Amino acid sequence: MEPAPLTVAQQELYDWIVEFLAHHGHAPSIRQMMEAMGLRSPAPIQSRLRYLQKKGWIRWQPGRARTLQLTVIPPTGIPVLGTVSAGGLVETFPDVEEHLDLQTFLKGKSLFALTVCGDSMIGAHITNGDMVVMKPVTDIRTLPNGAVVSAMAPGEGATLKLFYGEGSTIRLEPANPAYKAIVLPVEQVVIQGRLAAVWRQVHGVAGGR
């Protein structure tokens, strides 16, 4: 039987509990949950926990936070969000297709993976069929020139390239002389993520680098 849907507040607490358990291996205290949710009273936390239990998401003994257990096992691994072009521009897909299980050696927050399509990054040792693990970029001013990024031009699609900030424009440089650089105004480019790792399937055996 599927658990009942959660409200926004309940989902926020549940997601935080899942992350806390993954990092610490034990349930958080009521006070830790209060601090994480920005609350000054334990009452809202206890109410959300009761609903999480009633809806089938957790097991919990009221008054004993450390007894909290998940009844719904969240998917493990890094979500694979689609493909990214290493040639021209191609659209990425918003729905999660599968999960790439790298948690044994790579535990970054909010990482996502894309499957490479094309050969424009072979000079950076990224080839067609590789999976690139990306770390979200919130401020392009922190990106150094030469960083490998997945970038999107609104209405056109996403591409994997070397990033170069050039004043009012951004140059997306391929690592293959067969392809031309893409130069666009800053406001037309969305940098989705910066390369964190490459995952390659070699003769049926998966390996990261």
N, CA and C atoms as a LAMMPS dump frame, in Angstrom:
ITEM: TIMESTEP
0
ITEM: NUMBER OF ATOMS
627
ITEM: BOX BOUNDS ff ff ff
-5.0000000000000000e+02 5.0000000000000000e+02
-5.0000000000000000e+02 5.0000000000000000e+02
-5.0000000000000000e+02 5.0000000000000000e+02
ITEM: ATOMS id mol type element x y z
1 1 1 N 0.844 -1.204 0
2 1 2 C 0 0 0
3 1 3 C 0.878 1.252 0
4 2 1 N 0.59 2.148 -0.931
5 2 2 C 1.384 3.373 -1.046
6 2 3 C 1.062 4.319 0.103
7 3 1 N 2.06 4.994 0.678
8 3 2 C 1.79 5.979 1.728
9 3 3 C 1.011 7.161 1.171
10 4 1 N 0.266 7.844 2.038
11 4 2 C -0.536 8.989 1.619
12 4 3 C 0.353 10.175 1.277
13 5 1 N -0.08 11.042 0.359
14 5 2 C 0.706 12.226 -0.005
15 5 3 C 0.94 13.142 1.192
16 6 1 N 2.042 13.879 1.138
17 6 2 C 2.409 14.78 2.223
18 6 3 C 2.141 16.229 1.839
19 7 1 N 1.906 17.06 2.857
20 7 2 C 1.839 18.492 2.624
21 7 3 C 3.264 19.016 2.414
22 8 1 N 3.385 20.264 2.005
23 8 2 C 4.702 20.854 1.78
24 8 3 C 5.543 20.817 3.057
25 9 1 N 4.92 21.192 4.191
26 9 2 C 5.656 21.218 5.462
27 9 3 C 6.071 19.819 5.893
28 10 1 N 5.192 18.856 5.697
29 10 2 C 5.508 17.475 6.064
30 10 3 C 6.624 16.922 5.178
31 11 1 N 6.562 17.237 3.879
32 11 2 C 7.584 16.77 2.951
33 11 3 C 8.934 17.376 3.278
34 12 1 N 8.939 18.648 3.662
35 12 2 C 10.189 19.331 4.018
36 12 3 C 10.862 18.63 5.194
37 13 1 N 10.065 18.307 6.219
38 13 2 C 10.627 17.635 7.383
39 13 3 C 11.082 16.228 7.027
40 14 1 N 10.27 15.515 6.26
41 14 2 C 10.636 14.141 5.882
42 14 3 C 11.942 14.117 5.09
43 15 1 N 12.079 15.012 4.112
44 15 2 C 13.299 15.051 3.297
45 15 3 C 14.521 15.353 4.173
46 16 1 N 14.345 16.262 5.144
47 16 2 C 15.461 16.592 6.031
48 16 3 C 15.829 15.385 6.895
49 17 1 N 14.84 14.665 7.388
50 17 2 C 15.103 13.472 8.202
51 17 3 C 15.857 12.427 7.393
52 18 1 N 15.445 12.217 6.133
53 18 2 C 16.125 11.252 5.262
54 18 3 C 17.598 11.61 5.113
55 19 1 N 17.869 12.904 4.872
56 19 2 C 19.257 13.352 4.7
57 19 3 C 20.047 13.201 6.001
58 20 1 N 19.415 13.529 7.13
59 20 2 C 20.083 13.408 8.429
60 20 3 C 20.451 11.951 8.707
61 21 1 N 19.515 11.039 8.477
62 21 2 C 19.775 9.619 8.699
63 21 3 C 20.91 9.114 7.812
64 22 1 N 20.938 9.593 6.559
65 22 2 C 21.974 9.146 5.625
66 22 3 C 23.36 9.581 6.082
67 23 1 N 23.448 10.768 6.693
68 23 2 C 24.743 11.303 7.099
69 23 3 C 25.173 10.863 8.494
70 24 1 N 24.207 10.631 9.396
71 24 2 C 24.551 10.375 10.795
72 24 3 C 24.274 8.945 11.25
73 25 1 N 23.396 8.251 10.54
74 25 2 C 23.116 6.863 10.9
75 25 3 C 22.185 6.691 12.084
76 26 1 N 21.629 7.785 12.611
77 26 2 C 20.661 7.7 13.694
78 26 3 C 19.655 8.831 13.549
79 27 1 N 18.519 8.705 14.229
80 27 2 C 17.459 9.699 14.105
81 27 3 C 17.835 11.002 14.811
82 28 1 N 17.35 12.138 14.315
83 28 2 C 17.62 13.421 14.968
84 28 3 C 16.73 13.613 16.199
85 29 1 N 17.121 14.539 17.052
86 29 2 C 16.296 14.896 18.202
87 29 3 C 15.227 15.893 17.767
88 30 1 N 14.224 16.06 18.623
89 30 2 C 13.184 17.057 18.346
90 30 3 C 13.803 18.445 18.208
91 31 1 N 14.759 18.757 19.09
92 31 2 C 15.409 20.071 19.028
93 31 3 C 16.152 20.271 17.703
94 32 1 N 16.837 19.247 17.232
95 32 2 C 17.53 19.361 15.942
96 32 3 C 16.542 19.591 14.804
97 33 1 N 15.406 18.922 14.881
98 33 2 C 14.374 19.126 13.853
99 33 3 C 13.791 20.531 13.938
100 34 1 N 13.594 21.026 15.153
101 34 2 C 13.108 22.4 15.331
102 34 3 C 14.063 23.399 14.705
103 35 1 N 15.356 23.241 14.972
104 35 2 C 16.36 24.169 14.444
105 35 3 C 16.417 24.102 12.923
106 36 1 N 16.336 22.891 12.389
107 36 2 C 16.403 22.729 10.934
108 36 3 C 15.197 23.355 10.238
109 37 1 N 14.028 23.282 10.871
110 37 2 C 12.8 23.831 10.278
111 37 3 C 12.567 25.29 10.658
112 38 1 N 13.453 25.855 11.501
113 38 2 C 13.311 27.25 11.907
114 38 3 C 12.145 27.481 12.85
115 39 1 N 11.866 26.512 13.723
116 39 2 C 10.733 26.608 14.646
117 39 3 C 11.226 26.783 16.078
118 40 1 N 10.43 27.461 16.901
119 40 2 C 10.806 27.71 18.289
120 40 3 C 10.064 26.81 19.264
121 41 1 N 9.08 26.09 18.755
122 41 2 C 8.278 25.217 19.606
123 41 3 C 8.323 23.793 19.064
124 42 1 N 8.313 22.797 19.956
125 42 2 C 8.312 21.409 19.485
126 42 3 C 6.956 20.963 18.942
127 43 1 N 5.89 21.711 19.257
128 43 2 C 4.541 21.285 18.868
129 43 3 C 4.376 21.056 17.359
130 44 1 N 4.822 21.988 16.495
131 44 2 C 4.663 21.752 15.06
132 44 3 C 5.444 20.521 14.577
133 45 1 N 6.628 20.284 15.146
134 45 2 C 7.417 19.12 14.767
135 45 3 C 6.681 17.844 15.153
136 46 1 N 6.182 17.811 16.381
137 46 2 C 5.457 16.633 16.844
138 46 3 C 4.209 16.384 16.012
139 47 1 N 3.542 17.461 15.612
140 47 2 C 2.357 17.329 14.764
141 47 3 C 2.728 16.74 13.411
142 48 1 N 3.808 17.248 12.806
143 48 2 C 4.238 16.721 11.502
144 48 3 C 4.652 15.259 11.621
145 49 1 N 5.341 14.91 12.706
146 49 2 C 5.758 13.525 12.895
147 49 3 C 4.546 12.598 13.029
148 50 1 N 3.51 13.073 13.739
149 50 2 C 2.298 12.264 13.882
150 50 3 C 1.655 12.009 12.526
151 51 1 N 1.62 13.054 11.682
152 51 2 C 1.037 12.888 10.35
153 51 3 C 1.91 11.992 9.465
154 52 1 N 3.236 12.136 9.576
155 52 2 C 4.129 11.261 8.814
156 52 3 C 3.888 9.803 9.189
157 53 1 N 3.661 9.557 10.48
158 53 2 C 3.395 8.199 10.935
159 53 3 C 2.008 7.727 10.478
160 54 1 N 1.019 8.603 10.623
161 54 2 C -0.35 8.259 10.226
162 54 3 C -0.443 7.954 8.735
163 55 1 N 0.351 8.691 7.934
164 55 2 C 0.312 8.506 6.484
165 55 3 C 1.217 7.384 5.999
166 56 1 N 1.947 6.762 6.921
167 56 2 C 2.72 5.585 6.561
168 56 3 C 4.15 5.814 6.122
169 57 1 N 4.715 7.004 6.445
170 57 2 C 6.075 7.312 6.014
171 57 3 C 7.133 6.958 7.059
172 58 1 N 6.742 6.98 8.353
173 58 2 C 7.694 6.684 9.424
174 58 3 C 7.034 5.828 10.503
175 59 1 N 7.873 5.233 11.361
176 59 2 C 7.44 4.65 12.622
177 59 3 C 8.071 5.494 13.726
178 60 1 N 7.288 5.812 14.766
179 60 2 C 7.766 6.747 15.783
180 60 3 C 6.982 6.571 17.072
181 61 1 N 7.681 6.576 18.179
182 61 2 C 7.042 6.548 19.49
183 61 3 C 7.03 7.971 20.034
184 62 1 N 5.864 8.598 20.117
185 62 2 C 5.784 9.989 20.592
186 62 3 C 6.532 10.184 21.907
187 63 1 N 7.3 11.274 21.947
188 63 2 C 8.092 11.564 23.129
189 63 3 C 9.481 10.954 23.088
190 64 1 N 9.732 10.11 22.102
191 64 2 C 11.042 9.449 21.983
192 64 3 C 11.53 9.584 20.539
193 65 1 N 12.151 10.723 20.245
194 65 2 C 12.551 11.039 18.872
195 65 3 C 13.52 10.021 18.297
196 66 1 N 14.375 9.475 19.146
197 66 2 C 15.404 8.553 18.652
198 66 3 C 14.823 7.226 18.175
199 67 1 N 13.524 7.001 18.42
200 67 2 C 12.888 5.764 17.957
201 67 3 C 12.406 5.886 16.513
202 68 1 N 12.55 7.062 15.934
203 68 2 C 12.04 7.319 14.585
204 68 3 C 12.729 6.422 13.553
205 69 1 N 11.932 5.784 12.699
206 69 2 C 12.439 4.939 11.617
207 69 3 C 11.643 5.212 10.348
208 70 1 N 12.299 5.102 9.216
209 70 2 C 11.615 5.259 7.935
210 70 3 C 10.905 3.969 7.574
211 71 1 N 9.689 4.096 7.055
212 71 2 C 8.985 2.917 6.536
213 71 3 C 8.999 2.898 5.016
214 72 1 N 9.337 4.048 4.417
215 72 2 C 9.481 4.144 2.961
216 72 3 C 10.964 4.318 2.673
217 73 1 N 11.56 3.38 1.977
218 73 2 C 12.985 3.452 1.674
219 73 3 C 13.191 4.368 0.474
220 74 1 N 13.865 5.517 0.672
221 74 2 C 14.083 6.431 -0.45
222 74 3 C 15.054 5.843 -1.446
223 75 1 N 14.958 6.222 -2.736
224 75 2 C 15.905 5.716 -3.727
225 75 3 C 17.315 6.15 -3.395
226 76 1 N 18.296 5.256 -3.559
227 76 2 C 19.683 5.597 -3.278
228 76 3 C 20.4 5.948 -4.561
229 77 1 N 21.477 6.669 -4.427
230 77 2 C 22.272 7.014 -5.592
231 77 3 C 21.981 8.423 -6.072
232 78 1 N 22.618 8.782 -7.146
233 78 2 C 22.492 10.109 -7.734
234 78 3 C 21.483 10.035 -8.868
235 79 1 N 20.477 10.927 -8.905
236 79 2 C 19.484 10.851 -9.974
237 79 3 C 20.085 11.16 -11.337
238 80 1 N 19.783 10.309 -12.322
239 80 2 C 20.201 10.544 -13.699
240 80 3 C 19.073 11.298 -14.376
241 81 1 N 19.315 12.571 -14.712
242 81 2 C 18.251 13.449 -15.173
243 81 3 C 18.046 13.447 -16.675
244 82 1 N 18.904 12.763 -17.426
245 82 2 C 18.727 12.734 -18.864
246 82 3 C 20.053 12.68 -19.58
247 83 1 N 20.092 13.238 -20.781
248 83 2 C 21.321 13.241 -21.564
249 83 3 C 21.818 14.667 -21.723
250 84 1 N 23.11 14.802 -21.997
251 84 2 C 23.683 16.105 -22.273
252 84 3 C 24.537 15.974 -23.522
253 85 1 N 24.391 16.929 -24.408
254 85 2 C 25.089 16.861 -25.681
255 85 3 C 26.554 17.241 -25.534
256 86 1 N 27.412 16.447 -26.182
257 86 2 C 28.816 16.811 -26.302
258 86 3 C 29.091 17.044 -27.775
259 87 1 N 28.09 17.597 -28.434
260 87 2 C 28.187 17.937 -29.844
261 87 3 C 27.489 19.27 -29.995
262 88 1 N 26.264 19.234 -30.529
263 88 2 C 25.454 20.44 -30.594
264 88 3 C 24.647 20.557 -29.323
265 89 1 N 23.51 21.245 -29.398
266 89 2 C 22.655 21.436 -28.242
267 89 3 C 21.511 20.442 -28.284
268 90 1 N 21.157 19.888 -27.13
269 90 2 C 20.068 18.923 -27.06
270 90 3 C 19.336 19.128 -25.741
271 91 1 N 18.028 18.916 -25.764
272 91 2 C 17.215 19.141 -24.57
273 91 3 C 17.479 18.078 -23.514
274 92 1 N 17.501 18.492 -22.234
275 92 2 C 17.567 17.521 -21.14
276 92 3 C 16.158 17.246 -20.667
277 93 1 N 15.98 16.134 -19.992
278 93 2 C 14.663 15.713 -19.558
279 93 3 C 14.504 15.961 -18.071
280 94 1 N 13.366 16.552 -17.64
281 94 2 C 13.178 16.88 -16.234
282 94 3 C 12.864 15.687 -15.357
283 95 1 N 12.391 14.576 -15.944
284 95 2 C 12.024 13.434 -15.123
285 95 3 C 13.236 12.542 -14.854
286 96 1 N 13.279 11.96 -13.674
287 96 2 C 14.379 11.079 -13.287
288 96 3 C 14.184 9.729 -13.955
289 97 1 N 15.166 9.262 -14.734
290 97 2 C 15.054 8.008 -15.449
291 97 3 C 15.531 6.829 -14.617
292 98 1 N 16.592 7.029 -13.854
293 98 2 C 17.189 5.969 -13.062
294 98 3 C 18.089 6.612 -12.023
295 99 1 N 18.753 5.804 -11.224
296 99 2 C 19.695 6.34 -10.232
297 99 3 C 21.064 5.7 -10.409
298 100 1 N 22.07 6.521 -10.417
299 100 2 C 23.451 6.084 -10.539
300 100 3 C 24.018 5.937 -9.137
301 101 1 N 24.352 4.708 -8.74
302 101 2 C 24.745 4.43 -7.366
303 101 3 C 26.237 4.682 -7.155
304 102 1 N 26.553 5.897 -6.707
305 102 2 C 27.937 6.28 -6.436
306 102 3 C 28.153 6.634 -4.972
307 103 1 N 27.184 6.344 -4.125
308 103 2 C 27.264 6.833 -2.763
309 103 3 C 28.392 6.222 -1.948
310 104 1 N 28.934 5.099 -2.401
311 104 2 C 30.02 4.495 -1.639
312 104 3 C 31.27 5.364 -1.651
313 105 1 N 31.429 6.208 -2.673
314 105 2 C 32.631 7.041 -2.693
315 105 3 C 32.362 8.504 -3.025
316 106 1 N 31.119 8.861 -3.294
317 106 2 C 30.815 10.235 -3.67
318 106 3 C 29.508 10.63 -3.014
319 107 1 N 29.563 11.508 -1.984
320 107 2 C 28.372 11.809 -1.199
321 107 3 C 28.061 13.301 -1.192
322 108 1 N 28.171 13.949 -2.319
323 108 2 C 27.888 15.373 -2.365
324 108 3 C 26.393 15.651 -2.375
325 109 1 N 26.008 16.763 -1.789
326 109 2 C 24.608 17.142 -1.712
327 109 3 C 24.115 17.661 -3.06
328 110 1 N 22.937 17.196 -3.488
329 110 2 C 22.243 17.671 -4.69
330 110 3 C 22.966 17.339 -5.99
331 111 1 N 23.887 16.386 -5.981
332 111 2 C 24.537 15.984 -7.22
333 111 3 C 23.515 15.374 -8.171
334 112 1 N 23.769 15.503 -9.47
335 112 2 C 22.935 14.845 -10.462
336 112 3 C 23.836 14.329 -11.573
337 113 1 N 23.322 13.417 -12.372
338 113 2 C 24.135 12.806 -13.429
339 113 3 C 23.456 12.975 -14.781
340 114 1 N 24.262 13.06 -15.82
341 114 2 C 23.784 13.168 -17.195
342 114 3 C 24.566 12.189 -18.067
343 115 1 N 23.888 11.6 -19.029
344 115 2 C 24.556 10.712 -19.976
345 115 3 C 25.057 11.538 -21.16
346 116 1 N 26.325 11.399 -21.497
347 116 2 C 26.935 12.188 -22.572
348 116 3 C 26.555 11.62 -23.936
349 117 1 N 26.159 12.509 -24.824
350 117 2 C 25.822 12.132 -26.185
351 117 3 C 26.663 12.988 -27.138
352 118 1 N 27.667 12.384 -27.785
353 118 2 C 28.52 13.14 -28.689
354 118 3 C 29.983 13.057 -28.299
355 119 1 N 30.845 13.653 -29.135
356 119 2 C 32.295 13.517 -28.935
357 119 3 C 33.025 14.852 -28.848
358 120 1 N 32.304 15.927 -28.54
359 120 2 C 32.967 17.235 -28.533
360 120 3 C 33.872 17.444 -27.322
361 121 1 N 33.839 16.501 -26.339
362 121 2 C 34.666 16.67 -25.141
363 121 3 C 35.733 15.584 -25.018
364 122 1 N 36.082 14.946 -26.119
365 122 2 C 37.062 13.854 -26.058
366 122 3 C 38.433 14.338 -25.603
367 123 1 N 38.75 15.597 -25.861
368 123 2 C 40.025 16.146 -25.411
369 123 3 C 40.095 16.286 -23.899
370 124 1 N 38.946 16.268 -23.25
371 124 2 C 38.877 16.304 -21.787
372 124 3 C 38.62 14.904 -21.238
373 125 1 N 38.806 13.895 -22.085
374 125 2 C 38.643 12.485 -21.702
375 125 3 C 37.209 12.154 -21.302
376 126 1 N 36.255 12.813 -21.953
377 126 2 C 34.83 12.533 -21.756
378 126 3 C 34.277 12.113 -23.109
379 127 1 N 33.775 10.891 -23.197
380 127 2 C 33.367 10.34 -24.482
381 127 3 C 31.88 10.009 -24.518
382 128 1 N 31.412 9.713 -25.712
383 128 2 C 30.017 9.345 -25.922
384 128 3 C 29.637 8.144 -25.044
385 129 1 N 28.509 8.255 -24.33
386 129 2 C 28.06 7.172 -23.465
387 129 3 C 28.506 7.278 -22.023
388 130 1 N 29.487 8.145 -21.727
389 130 2 C 29.9 8.359 -20.338
390 130 3 C 28.761 8.991 -19.548
391 131 1 N 28.795 8.805 -18.235
392 131 2 C 27.899 9.548 -17.353
393 131 3 C 28.739 10.574 -16.61
394 132 1 N 28.315 11.819 -16.671
395 132 2 C 29.018 12.876 -15.952
396 132 3 C 28.205 13.229 -14.713
397 133 1 N 28.884 13.271 -13.569
398 133 2 C 28.25 13.636 -12.31
399 133 3 C 28.516 15.116 -12.087
400 134 1 N 27.432 15.877 -11.913
401 134 2 C 27.537 17.33 -11.863
402 134 3 C 27.119 17.88 -10.493
403 135 1 N 27.8 18.925 -10.09
404 135 2 C 27.437 19.649 -8.876
405 135 3 C 26.736 20.941 -9.29
406 136 1 N 25.527 21.2 -8.77
407 136 2 C 24.798 22.404 -9.164
408 136 3 C 25.61 23.677 -8.944
409 137 1 N 25.428 24.635 -9.842
410 137 2 C 26.117 25.926 -9.754
411 137 3 C 25.087 26.993 -9.417
412 138 1 N 25.281 27.676 -8.309
413 138 2 C 24.338 28.727 -7.902
414 138 3 C 24.836 30.127 -8.244
415 139 1 N 26.121 30.264 -8.488
416 139 2 C 26.689 31.578 -8.804
417 139 3 C 27.818 31.38 -9.808
418 140 1 N 27.608 31.808 -11.042
419 140 2 C 28.626 31.574 -12.078
420 140 3 C 29.901 32.373 -11.811
421 141 1 N 29.813 33.359 -10.925
422 141 2 C 31.017 34.145 -10.604
423 141 3 C 32.045 33.309 -9.859
424 142 1 N 31.61 32.183 -9.313
425 142 2 C 32.547 31.301 -8.598
426 142 3 C 33.214 30.305 -9.539
427 143 1 N 32.776 30.271 -10.799
428 143 2 C 33.331 29.307 -11.749
429 143 3 C 34.662 29.795 -12.314
430 144 1 N 35.712 28.997 -12.263
431 144 2 C 36.967 29.384 -12.913
432 144 3 C 36.885 29.104 -14.407
433 145 1 N 37.588 29.868 -15.189
434 145 2 C 37.657 29.589 -16.618
435 145 3 C 38.283 28.218 -16.845
436 146 1 N 37.716 27.476 -17.771
437 146 2 C 38.219 26.143 -18.06
438 146 3 C 37.465 25.033 -17.347
439 147 1 N 36.53 25.4 -16.449
440 147 2 C 35.736 24.382 -15.756
441 147 3 C 34.807 23.701 -16.747
442 148 1 N 34.619 22.405 -16.583
443 148 2 C 33.673 21.668 -17.42
444 148 3 C 32.282 21.849 -16.83
445 149 1 N 31.359 22.344 -17.638
446 149 2 C 30.008 22.63 -17.151
447 149 3 C 28.958 22.051 -18.095
448 150 1 N 27.769 21.84 -17.54
449 150 2 C 26.596 21.601 -18.389
450 150 3 C 25.848 22.921 -18.402
451 151 1 N 25.58 23.419 -19.604
452 151 2 C 24.971 24.735 -19.751
453 151 3 C 23.759 24.643 -20.661
454 152 1 N 22.785 25.5 -20.382
455 152 2 C 21.573 25.513 -21.187
456 152 3 C 21.314 26.901 -21.747
457 153 1 N 21.015 26.93 -23.052
458 153 2 C 20.557 28.146 -23.693
459 153 3 C 19.041 28.018 -23.795
460 154 1 N 18.281 28.889 -23.094
461 154 2 C 16.823 28.756 -23.053
462 154 3 C 16.205 28.562 -24.432
463 155 1 N 15.362 27.536 -24.546
464 155 2 C 14.684 27.264 -25.801
465 155 3 C 15.481 26.436 -26.778
466 156 1 N 16.747 26.148 -26.447
467 156 2 C 17.591 25.391 -27.364
468 156 3 C 18.027 24.055 -26.788
469 157 1 N 18.498 24.029 -25.55
470 157 2 C 18.914 22.764 -24.97
471 157 3 C 20.164 22.88 -24.132
472 158 1 N 20.712 21.733 -23.745
473 158 2 C 21.868 21.691 -22.855
474 158 3 C 23.084 21.11 -23.569
475 159 1 N 24.248 21.537 -23.131
476 159 2 C 25.476 21.055 -23.74
477 159 3 C 26.58 20.998 -22.693
478 160 1 N 27.51 20.084 -22.872
479 160 2 C 28.653 19.925 -21.972
480 160 3 C 29.862 20.58 -22.627
481 161 1 N 30.444 21.577 -21.979
482 161 2 C 31.543 22.329 -22.574
483 161 3 C 32.462 22.894 -21.5
484 162 1 N 33.571 23.473 -21.93
485 162 2 C 34.484 24.212 -21.057
486 162 3 C 33.968 25.645 -20.924
487 163 1 N 33.891 26.133 -19.711
488 163 2 C 33.324 27.458 -19.438
489 163 3 C 34.399 28.543 -19.478
490 164 1 N 34.071 29.65 -20.161
491 164 2 C 34.932 30.833 -20.134
492 164 3 C 34.045 32.07 -20.041
493 165 1 N 34.188 32.827 -18.934
494 165 2 C 33.463 34.076 -18.792
495 165 3 C 34.238 35.193 -19.447
496 166 1 N 33.571 35.906 -20.352
497 166 2 C 34.249 36.966 -21.109
498 166 3 C 33.425 38.247 -21.048
499 167 1 N 33.395 38.86 -19.867
500 167 2 C 32.636 40.097 -19.701
501 167 3 C 31.144 39.857 -19.803
502 168 1 N 30.529 40.427 -20.822
503 168 2 C 29.08 40.311 -20.991
504 168 3 C 28.674 39.047 -21.743
505 169 1 N 29.656 38.232 -22.122
506 169 2 C 29.346 36.998 -22.842
507 169 3 C 29.979 35.789 -22.152
508 170 1 N 29.462 34.638 -22.5
509 170 2 C 30.017 33.37 -22.033
510 170 3 C 30.405 32.555 -23.254
511 171 1 N 31.62 32.017 -23.214
512 171 2 C 32.078 31.146 -24.3
513 171 3 C 32.088 29.708 -23.789
514 172 1 N 31.388 28.85 -24.513
515 172 2 C 31.34 27.428 -24.196
516 172 3 C 32.207 26.708 -25.216
517 173 1 N 33.383 26.291 -24.76
518 173 2 C 34.426 25.781 -25.659
519 173 3 C 34.44 24.253 -25.678
520 174 1 N 34.374 23.636 -26.857
521 174 2 C 34.486 22.177 -26.94
522 174 3 C 35.936 21.746 -26.733
523 175 1 N 36.128 20.482 -26.403
524 175 2 C 37.48 19.928 -26.287
525 175 3 C 37.724 19.003 -27.471
526 176 1 N 37.336 19.495 -28.629
527 176 2 C 37.494 18.761 -29.889
528 176 3 C 37.522 19.799 -31.004
529 177 1 N 38.616 19.885 -31.76
530 177 2 C 38.732 20.931 -32.788
531 177 3 C 37.707 20.803 -33.914
532 178 1 N 36.994 19.694 -33.97
533 178 2 C 35.981 19.516 -35.009
534 178 3 C 34.729 20.345 -34.731
535 179 1 N 34.631 20.886 -33.519
536 179 2 C 33.453 21.672 -33.144
537 179 3 C 33.827 23.108 -32.865
538 180 1 N 32.875 24.012 -33.106
539 180 2 C 33.086 25.434 -32.861
540 180 3 C 32.586 25.808 -31.462
541 181 1 N 33.18 26.846 -30.915
542 181 2 C 32.741 27.354 -29.618
543 181 3 C 31.366 27.997 -29.743
544 182 1 N 30.62 27.985 -28.655
545 182 2 C 29.324 28.646 -28.586
546 182 3 C 29.511 29.904 -27.745
547 183 1 N 29.227 31.059 -28.327
548 183 2 C 29.379 32.335 -27.616
549 183 3 C 28.01 32.989 -27.517
550 184 1 N 27.583 33.26 -26.281
551 184 2 C 26.256 33.81 -26.043
552 184 3 C 26.318 34.892 -24.973
553 185 1 N 25.36 35.827 -24.977
554 185 2 C 25.277 36.799 -23.883
555 185 3 C 25.029 36.076 -22.562
556 186 1 N 25.575 36.631 -21.482
557 186 2 C 25.449 35.998 -20.166
558 186 3 C 24.004 35.695 -19.822
559 187 1 N 23.088 36.628 -20.13
560 187 2 C 21.7 36.463 -19.717
561 187 3 C 20.978 35.337 -20.472
562 188 1 N 21.58 34.835 -21.535
563 188 2 C 20.946 33.761 -22.297
564 188 3 C 21.446 32.373 -21.904
565 189 1 N 22.381 32.327 -20.981
566 189 2 C 22.977 31.037 -20.604
567 189 3 C 22.638 30.692 -19.156
568 190 1 N 22.218 29.459 -18.944
569 190 2 C 22.003 28.944 -17.595
570 190 3 C 23.016 27.826 -17.367
571 191 1 N 23.907 28.044 -16.404
572 191 2 C 24.885 27.01 -16.058
573 191 3 C 24.217 26.071 -15.05
574 192 1 N 23.964 24.846 -15.47
575 192 2 C 23.256 23.893 -14.614
576 192 3 C 24.173 23.279 -13.558
577 193 1 N 25.379 22.917 -13.975
578 193 2 C 26.26 22.249 -13.019
579 193 3 C 27.703 22.242 -13.488
580 194 1 N 28.595 21.938 -12.542
581 194 2 C 30.023 21.811 -12.809
582 194 3 C 30.435 20.36 -12.615
583 195 1 N 31.32 19.871 -13.443
584 195 2 C 31.728 18.471 -13.403
585 195 3 C 32.33 18.093 -12.056
586 196 1 N 31.823 16.986 -11.481
587 196 2 C 32.37 16.448 -10.233
588 196 3 C 33.066 15.12 -10.466
589 197 1 N 32.575 14.33 -11.43
590 197 2 C 33.168 13.022 -11.71
591 197 3 C 32.646 12.511 -13.04
592 198 1 N 33.371 11.556 -13.604
593 198 2 C 32.949 10.89 -14.84
594 198 3 C 32.825 9.404 -14.546
595 199 1 N 31.737 8.812 -14.994
596 199 2 C 31.492 7.378 -14.777
597 199 3 C 31.416 6.709 -16.144
598 200 1 N 32.237 5.688 -16.332
599 200 2 C 32.325 5.043 -17.651
600 200 3 C 32.141 3.54 -17.523
601 201 1 N 31.374 2.992 -18.46
602 201 2 C 31.188 1.546 -18.526
603 201 3 C 32.223 0.988 -19.509
604 202 1 N 33.12 0.123 -19.015
605 202 2 C 34.179 -0.429 -19.853
606 202 3 C 34.081 -1.951 -19.904
607 203 1 N 33.77 -2.471 -21.083
608 203 2 C 33.671 -3.942 -21.266
609 203 3 C 32.796 -4.587 -20.2
610 204 1 N 31.662 -3.908 -19.937
611 204 2 C 30.702 -4.475 -19.008
612 204 3 C 31.006 -4.233 -17.549
613 205 1 N 32.105 -3.528 -17.246
614 205 2 C 32.463 -3.25 -15.859
615 205 3 C 32.446 -1.741 -15.657
616 206 1 N 31.668 -1.281 -14.694
617 206 2 C 31.557 0.153 -14.449
618 206 3 C 32.754 0.639 -13.651
619 207 1 N 33.217 1.854 -13.998
620 207 2 C 34.326 2.416 -13.237
621 207 3 C 34.284 3.926 -13.231
622 208 1 N 34.669 4.54 -12.133
623 208 2 C 34.665 5.993 -12.048
624 208 3 C 36.068 6.533 -12.116
625 209 1 N 36.138 7.842 -12.373
626 209 2 C 37.441 8.492 -12.338
627 209 3 C 37.254 9.952 -11.958
